[in-house]
Each structure stands twice: as C-alpha cells, then as structure tokens.
Amino acid sequence: MPGLRLGWLVVPDTLADEAVVRKRYMALGNPAQDQATLARFIEHGAYDRQLRRCRRAYKERRDALVTSLRGRACGRRR
C-alpha cells in the first residue's frame, strides 16, 4: 500500500526473526496505527472484498474503453 507507506512480507518461520531485524535497520518506520488498521482490514476479509470490487470496476472501465476505441477505429475505416 504505497499510498500509506505500508507493505507486508510473508517469510518462512526460519527467516522471520532475521526479516524483523533487517526491517528495523532498513526502514524509516511506519505509523503503528496504520499498520494495525491494515492488519484488521486483511484479517477480516475486507481487503479481499475491496480487491474484488476494484477488479470488477477496472474491468468494466477497460471494456468500455476497448469498445469505444474499436467503434472509433471501425468508423474511420469506412
């Protein structure tokens, strides 16, 4: 979530401690409240629902654009 400067990483248990240490040294830090909110959003399935809504909306927009472009391209050929 670049707009919030948040991200997540899934690592094997054997690498989790090392990932935490490296994150502490490499990152500028993130607001704890934003992280907790995103975690709840994901845990309760709201993130998945939002992604599905976005995919549908973007597909509808893309399909409308493609249809419009095809119509214009076909209109020019005649």
C-alpha positions, -999 to 999 in steps of 0.1 A, spaced: 0 0 0 24 27 -12 0 55 -5 1 47 32 38 36 30 28 1 42 36 -33 29 38 -68 41 61 -98 36 54 -134 41 86 -154 50 92 -189 64 93 -191 102 130 -198 100 136 -163 84 110 -143 104 134 -130 131 160 -120 105 134 -102 85 123 -82 115 159 -72 123 166 -61 87 133 -42 86 143 -22 117 176 -12 102 165 -5 66 131 12 70 122 47 81 94 33 101 56 32 97 28 45 119 17 17 142 -20 27 139 -19 24 101 -3 -10 104 -29 -22 129 -57 -9 107 -44 -26 76 -39 -59 96 -75 -58 107 -86 -50 72 -68 -81 59 -78 -104 88 -115 -97 84 -115 -102 47 -122 -66 38 -91 -63 17 -101 -92 -4 -136 -78 -9 -121 -44 -19 -98 -61 -44 -128 -79 -60 -147 -46 -62 -118 -29 -78 -112 -57 -103 -148 -55 -114 -148 -17 -117 -115 -17 -136 -127 -45 -159 -159 -25 -167 -138 6 -174 -114 -13 -196 -142 -30 -215 -159 4 -221 -126 19 -233 -119 -11 -257 -154 -9 -270 -152 28 -276 -118 25 -293 -130 -3 -316 -160 17 -325 -139 47 -335 -113 26 -353 -141 8 -373 -158 41 -380 -126 55 -396 -121 26 -419 -155 30 -436 
